[in-house]
Amino acid sequence: MEEGIRDRVAIIGMGCTSFGERWDKSPDELMVEAFMEALEDAGIEKKDIGAGWLGTCYEETNVGKSAIPLSVALKLPFVAATRVENWCATGSEALRGACYAVAAGAYKICLALGVEKLKDTGYGGLPQNEVQWGTVRRLIDSNQTAPGMFAMLATRYFSRYNISPEDGKRMLAMISAKSHRNGALNPKAHLRREVTVEQIMNAPIVAWPLGLFDCCGVSDGSAAAIVTRADLAKKFRPDPVYVKSLQIAASSGQEMLYSDDWTHVESTLHAAKRAYVQAGIKVPREEISMSEVHDCFSITEAITMEDLEFSPRGKVKDDIESGFFELGGSLPVQPDGGLKSFGHPVGASGLRMMYEMYKQLQGKAGARQIKNPRFGLTHNLGGVPSVNVASVIIVGL
């Protein structure tokens, strides 16, 4: 097991735009909005930033392939700038680059920023192309869709654990209803209206059993984080948030071809296991205070609860029905509304998750505030269910 970066890096400033159909803002303007909030929050000047990582997934979203938009939009002359992309885990990848640069001692202060302007592409879902998918694209059906692939997780999960179609649909609807309740409390969320379980169950089907409200939306937005060495953090603010572990795991392709059972995500298991060891977490269900996970679809959240050891294998339905993951439950999940309600501008999503954990740990989450949180966990998943990259980050005070 590698050493990791436990308590060597601290987040001292974060910013996040509102997510949604941001027709009024360009990608550059969204980047500036998130950056200026983070800069003011950290109490530093632009000249203090040694390096920056720009996370953006799709070149079709007017940002392009290089990191130059980071230095141009933010007026950071000659900064060491790098663009990263790792499917839907792109925001977490940007944060990983900044954190590891600080932990290595290469820089004292670094910036991670994610942005996506998906609405301008004209796509109804996420764009896909041969260049993006490469070998993976050729290994699987060229006509697959994201809802179709994740729907197969749901049907297989129902079958394996003897859940009737009606009960399974209701379980998934309860997940989405919870996220909408939380999102309604969040002024920056894309979708700020509560939706009932019955409305969700009766909504048009996208790919059975996933209906309209089981799928996250397509959004524009940006989020940013400023990180420094842990021993310097309290020079900038009294309540920095410390990185306890940061792990990422990518599938090899073997899982899809030979061993995937379509009731779990193998890369999440590996990333989580390593993250818990490095953070010193023994019983995640009891020690993790709150979590933001990659709920691109309601079934993804359900399966992730088991992969993260929040629920016993095959028993997440019991925890959903008991309110275990509700805002007032024992382990709140998606306190900000998640991808489902807050939105999913791909390059920004991982940093948006961390923004909520950061505010919650500082007691600044307003109506969503969780009582006395100790550890927050983010889970970001990129790719299709059986071939993907999973990021698990644990932070605390």
Legacy VTK file of the C-alpha trace (Angstrom):
# vtk DataFile Version 3.0
C-alpha trace
ASCII
DATASET POLYDATA
POINTS 397 float
0.000 0.000 0.000
1.395 3.363 -1.035
1.964 6.016 1.622
-0.730 8.447 0.477
-1.068 12.108 1.473
-2.975 11.942 4.735
-2.993 15.330 6.505
-0.274 16.706 4.222
-2.616 18.880 2.153
-5.393 21.254 3.184
-8.126 23.016 1.227
-8.170 26.695 2.174
-10.585 28.112 -0.386
-13.407 26.908 -2.615
-15.870 28.387 -5.058
-18.804 27.064 -7.058
-21.181 28.682 -9.508
-24.837 27.871 -9.633
-25.403 24.967 -12.044
-28.034 24.956 -14.747
-28.762 26.312 -18.201
-26.256 29.141 -18.003
-26.976 30.679 -21.415
-25.964 34.056 -20.002
-22.379 32.995 -19.237
-19.450 31.818 -21.340
-17.089 29.099 -20.067
-14.544 31.809 -19.231
-17.094 33.751 -17.195
-18.103 30.619 -15.260
-14.442 29.902 -14.517
-13.907 33.445 -13.245
-17.009 33.243 -11.049
-15.881 30.041 -9.315
-12.261 31.186 -9.084
-13.042 34.580 -7.544
-15.169 32.973 -4.840
-12.344 30.526 -4.055
-9.718 33.266 -4.083
-11.690 35.463 -1.689
-12.492 32.465 0.509
-8.785 31.579 0.778
-7.747 35.170 1.452
-4.839 35.028 -0.985
-3.815 36.926 -4.111
-3.547 35.487 -7.615
0.237 35.855 -7.551
0.374 33.317 -4.689
-0.789 30.461 -6.944
2.119 28.376 -8.186
0.293 25.967 -10.477
-3.189 25.227 -11.708
-5.066 22.222 -13.036
-7.998 22.728 -15.399
-10.535 19.911 -15.598
-12.794 19.851 -18.653
-14.060 16.764 -20.408
-15.458 17.725 -23.795
-13.683 19.903 -26.326
-17.137 20.522 -27.842
-18.007 22.703 -24.818
-15.951 25.673 -26.057
-13.034 25.241 -23.674
-10.725 23.243 -25.931
-7.939 20.744 -25.344
-5.310 22.838 -23.582
-4.949 24.529 -20.192
-4.493 27.944 -21.776
-8.088 28.997 -20.965
-7.173 28.704 -17.274
-4.380 31.272 -17.484
-6.195 33.505 -19.990
-9.619 33.629 -18.323
-8.207 34.009 -14.808
-5.396 36.383 -15.854
-2.667 34.172 -14.410
0.401 35.015 -16.520
3.014 32.286 -16.862
1.407 30.031 -14.258
2.242 26.333 -14.563
-1.054 25.180 -16.101
-2.180 21.667 -16.970
-5.452 20.412 -18.471
-6.747 17.025 -17.273
-9.662 14.852 -18.381
-10.889 11.537 -16.988
-14.483 11.196 -18.138
-16.986 12.178 -15.440
-14.221 11.999 -12.790
-12.456 14.970 -14.390
-13.095 17.398 -11.518
-11.638 14.973 -9.001
-8.661 14.464 -11.295
-7.945 18.197 -11.290
-8.037 18.216 -7.486
-5.751 15.188 -7.362
-3.158 16.962 -9.496
-3.181 20.043 -7.281
-3.052 18.020 -4.055
-0.206 15.773 -5.124
1.853 18.721 -6.366
1.545 20.346 -2.943
2.185 17.076 -1.100
5.326 16.504 -3.174
6.677 19.896 -2.130
6.805 21.199 -5.692
4.452 24.084 -4.924
3.165 25.861 -1.841
-0.279 26.796 -3.203
-2.126 25.228 -6.134
-5.454 25.663 -7.881
-7.870 23.038 -9.182
-10.717 24.224 -11.377
-13.354 22.329 -13.337
-15.755 23.712 -15.927
-18.187 22.455 -18.546
-20.632 24.314 -20.791
-22.695 21.344 -21.955
-25.843 23.198 -22.947
-24.000 24.951 -25.771
-23.178 21.625 -27.438
-26.805 20.951 -28.314
-26.603 17.415 -26.942
-29.542 16.074 -24.941
-27.215 13.757 -23.032
-23.425 13.569 -22.801
-21.567 13.660 -26.144
-19.672 10.527 -27.154
-17.169 9.917 -29.907
-14.611 7.368 -31.087
-11.667 9.451 -29.951
-13.006 9.710 -26.410
-13.817 6.047 -25.979
-10.993 4.491 -28.005
-10.583 0.744 -27.440
-13.433 0.646 -24.922
-15.792 2.083 -27.536
-14.913 -0.732 -29.929
-15.328 -3.428 -27.294
-18.950 -2.587 -26.594
-22.059 -2.005 -28.638
-21.595 1.203 -30.623
-25.268 2.016 -30.084
-25.174 1.857 -26.285
-26.453 4.784 -24.244
-25.649 5.813 -20.683
-29.218 5.164 -19.432
-29.253 1.806 -21.202
-25.983 0.655 -19.659
-26.892 1.707 -16.132
-30.412 0.291 -16.490
-28.778 -3.122 -16.836
-27.287 -2.642 -13.365
-30.791 -2.191 -12.021
-32.383 -5.214 -13.691
-29.487 -7.456 -12.698
-29.542 -6.110 -9.114
-33.302 -6.732 -8.819
-32.852 -10.277 -10.093
-29.892 -11.187 -7.895
-31.483 -9.940 -4.678
-35.058 -11.072 -5.436
-36.527 -7.576 -5.564
-39.792 -7.298 -7.488
-39.981 -4.748 -10.326
-42.470 -2.647 -8.361
-40.395 -2.681 -5.173
-37.230 -1.971 -7.147
-38.767 0.998 -8.912
-39.966 2.384 -5.580
-36.496 1.981 -4.040
-34.973 3.959 -6.902
-37.710 6.589 -6.686
-36.979 7.115 -2.999
-33.344 7.862 -3.877
-34.301 10.536 -6.405
-36.975 12.035 -4.136
-34.399 12.430 -1.370
-31.977 14.214 -3.703
-34.693 16.594 -4.895
-35.639 17.420 -1.280
-32.038 18.307 -0.528
-31.583 20.218 -3.770
-34.657 22.323 -3.013
-32.680 23.711 -0.047
-29.681 24.602 -2.195
-29.680 28.003 -3.918
-26.968 26.877 -6.377
-28.731 23.687 -7.542
-30.024 23.300 -11.092
-33.301 21.570 -10.113
-34.809 23.123 -6.994
-38.225 21.489 -6.766
-39.303 18.565 -4.620
-40.717 15.575 -6.467
-42.812 12.823 -4.880
-42.088 9.116 -5.077
-45.326 8.636 -7.006
-44.400 11.298 -9.571
-41.041 9.641 -10.088
-42.532 6.179 -10.503
-45.098 7.443 -13.013
-42.681 9.494 -15.092
-41.853 8.498 -18.700
-39.387 5.627 -18.999
-35.971 6.363 -20.480
-34.486 2.850 -20.208
-36.474 0.517 -17.957
-36.554 0.687 -14.989
-34.982 4.155 -15.179
-37.494 6.919 -15.752
-37.038 10.612 -16.329
-36.403 11.388 -12.642
-33.917 8.523 -12.254
-31.473 10.311 -14.563
-29.320 13.341 -13.749
-29.602 16.378 -15.978
-27.169 18.113 -18.317
-25.853 21.346 -16.817
-23.367 24.189 -17.200
-21.166 25.220 -14.300
-17.755 25.555 -12.692
-16.133 24.842 -9.322
-12.681 25.531 -7.893
-10.435 24.640 -4.962
-7.255 26.208 -3.608
-4.929 23.892 -1.677
-1.769 24.338 0.344
0.517 22.418 2.705
-1.201 21.337 5.898
1.384 23.027 8.099
0.633 26.373 6.413
-3.140 26.107 6.282
-4.030 27.941 9.490
-2.016 30.948 8.384
-4.758 31.499 5.837
-7.899 30.531 7.762
-8.906 29.041 11.137
-10.962 26.212 9.630
-9.114 24.569 6.735
-10.282 21.157 5.576
-7.608 18.464 5.491
-7.304 15.740 2.865
-7.242 12.383 4.654
-6.976 10.247 1.536
-7.343 10.590 -2.212
-7.576 7.465 -4.276
-8.427 6.699 -7.881
-8.818 3.315 -9.554
-9.343 2.561 -13.242
-10.776 -0.621 -14.705
-8.562 -2.834 -16.829
-11.279 -4.004 -19.226
-11.031 -7.547 -17.910
-14.006 -6.921 -15.627
-16.279 -6.162 -18.560
-15.219 -9.141 -20.641
-14.897 -11.849 -18.024
-15.854 -11.129 -14.430
-18.334 -8.289 -14.010
-21.572 -9.347 -12.289
-23.390 -6.047 -12.973
-24.417 -5.582 -9.348
-21.376 -3.595 -8.240
-18.566 -1.394 -9.620
-15.188 -3.036 -9.097
-13.112 0.138 -9.405
-15.131 1.792 -6.624
-14.361 -1.156 -4.351
-10.623 -0.796 -4.925
-10.511 2.988 -4.630
-12.606 2.904 -1.452
-10.555 0.160 0.184
-7.318 2.068 -0.343
-8.885 5.357 0.762
-10.180 3.856 4.010
-6.801 2.344 4.865
-4.993 5.640 4.284
-7.574 7.672 6.208
-7.620 5.200 9.104
-11.330 4.416 8.607
-12.243 1.006 10.036
-16.063 0.986 9.831
-17.177 3.367 7.055
-20.882 3.045 7.888
-20.231 4.402 11.376
-17.260 6.737 10.857
-18.128 8.629 7.656
-20.360 11.572 8.555
-21.717 12.393 5.088
-21.068 11.720 1.434
-21.516 13.033 -2.077
-21.518 10.183 -4.589
-21.792 9.919 -8.357
-25.537 9.488 -8.771
-25.648 9.826 -12.546
-28.635 7.466 -12.208
-30.556 6.412 -9.113
-29.303 2.815 -9.412
-25.716 4.081 -9.391
-26.243 5.635 -5.976
-27.847 2.444 -4.641
-24.980 0.219 -5.778
-22.359 2.727 -4.639
-23.774 2.613 -1.092
-22.818 -1.051 -0.985
-19.480 -0.624 -2.781
-18.484 2.025 -0.207
-19.516 -0.322 2.640
-22.232 2.047 3.814
-24.777 -0.766 3.425
-24.303 -4.557 3.574
-24.250 -6.254 0.188
-27.787 -6.669 -1.123
-29.316 -4.664 1.763
-29.247 -1.065 0.555
-33.025 -1.179 0.090
-33.465 -1.498 3.865
-31.310 1.560 4.521
-33.080 3.614 1.872
-36.477 2.761 3.315
-35.350 3.465 6.904
-34.107 6.973 6.038
-30.484 6.110 6.843
-29.211 8.298 3.975
-31.639 11.196 4.463
-30.407 14.645 5.495
-31.461 13.889 9.082
-30.356 10.251 8.948
-27.263 8.545 10.293
-25.229 8.988 7.093
-26.615 11.740 4.830
-25.874 11.215 1.146
-26.208 13.990 -1.461
-26.868 16.767 1.085
-26.509 19.311 -1.738
-28.851 17.411 -4.078
-26.209 15.403 -5.912
-25.822 15.147 -9.671
-29.543 14.464 -9.759
-30.592 17.868 -8.444
-27.483 20.073 -8.304
-26.552 19.077 -11.873
-23.702 17.524 -13.822
-21.377 19.824 -15.801
-18.871 17.008 -16.198
-15.561 18.782 -15.588
-16.900 20.526 -12.491
-18.816 17.705 -10.760
-15.999 16.239 -8.669
-15.087 19.669 -7.323
-18.756 20.496 -6.709
-18.965 17.429 -4.480
-15.944 18.614 -2.516
-17.439 22.122 -2.234
-20.362 20.668 -0.267
-18.100 18.613 2.034
-15.928 21.693 2.616
-18.895 23.891 3.572
-20.479 21.186 5.731
-17.275 20.601 7.704
-17.006 24.343 8.328
-20.651 24.546 9.456
-21.586 26.828 6.546
-24.170 24.727 4.674
-27.207 26.684 5.852
-30.504 24.792 5.816
-28.661 21.628 4.767
-26.186 21.702 7.649
-25.372 18.303 9.145
-24.772 18.161 12.885
-21.114 17.882 13.942
-19.655 16.197 10.829
-16.226 14.663 11.238
-15.400 13.044 7.898
-16.807 13.726 4.463
-16.400 11.415 1.462
-16.759 12.136 -2.237
-17.140 9.463 -4.904
-16.773 10.373 -8.558
-17.295 7.782 -11.310
-16.401 8.151 -14.960
-17.244 5.805 -17.808
-19.639 2.890 -18.249
-20.518 0.591 -15.317
-17.972 -2.118 -16.057
-15.122 -0.049 -17.520
-14.564 3.137 -15.603
-12.447 5.279 -13.340
-13.543 5.804 -9.738
-12.247 8.486 -7.382
-12.773 8.356 -3.593
-11.619 11.287 -1.470
-11.981 11.597 2.321
-11.609 14.951 4.070
-11.969 16.183 7.642
-11.054 18.938 10.066
LINES 1 398
397 0 1 2 3 4 5 6 7 8 9 10 11 12 13 14 15 16 17 18 19 20 21 22 23 24 25 26 27 28 29 30 31 32 33 34 35 36 37 38 39 40 41 42 43 44 45 46 47 48 49 50 51 52 53 54 55 56 57 58 59 60 61 62 63 64 65 66 67 68 69 70 71 72 73 74 75 76 77 78 79 80 81 82 83 84 85 86 87 88 89 90 91 92 93 94 95 96 97 98 99 100 101 102 103 104 105 106 107 108 109 110 111 112 113 114 115 116 117 118 119 120 121 122 123 124 125 126 127 128 129 130 131 132 133 134 135 136 137 138 139 140 141 142 143 144 145 146 147 148 149 150 151 152 153 154 155 156 157 158 159 160 161 162 163 164 165 166 167 168 169 170 171 172 173 174 175 176 177 178 179 180 181 182 183 184 185 186 187 188 189 190 191 192 193 194 195 196 197 198 199 200 201 202 203 204 205 206 207 208 209 210 211 212 213 214 215 216 217 218 219 220 221 222 223 224 225 226 227 228 229 230 231 232 233 234 235 236 237 238 239 240 241 242 243 244 245 246 247 248 249 250 251 252 253 254 255 256 257 258 259 260 261 262 263 264 265 266 267 268 269 270 271 272 273 274 275 276 277 278 279 280 281 282 283 284 285 286 287 288 289 290 291 292 293 294 295 296 297 298 299 300 301 302 303 304 305 306 307 308 309 310 311 312 313 314 315 316 317 318 319 320 321 322 323 324 325 326 327 328 329 330 331 332 333 334 335 336 337 338 339 340 341 342 343 344 345 346 347 348 349 350 351 352 353 354 355 356 357 358 359 360 361 362 363 364 365 366 367 368 369 370 371 372 373 374 375 376 377 378 379 380 381 382 383 384 385 386 387 388 389 390 391 392 393 394 395 396
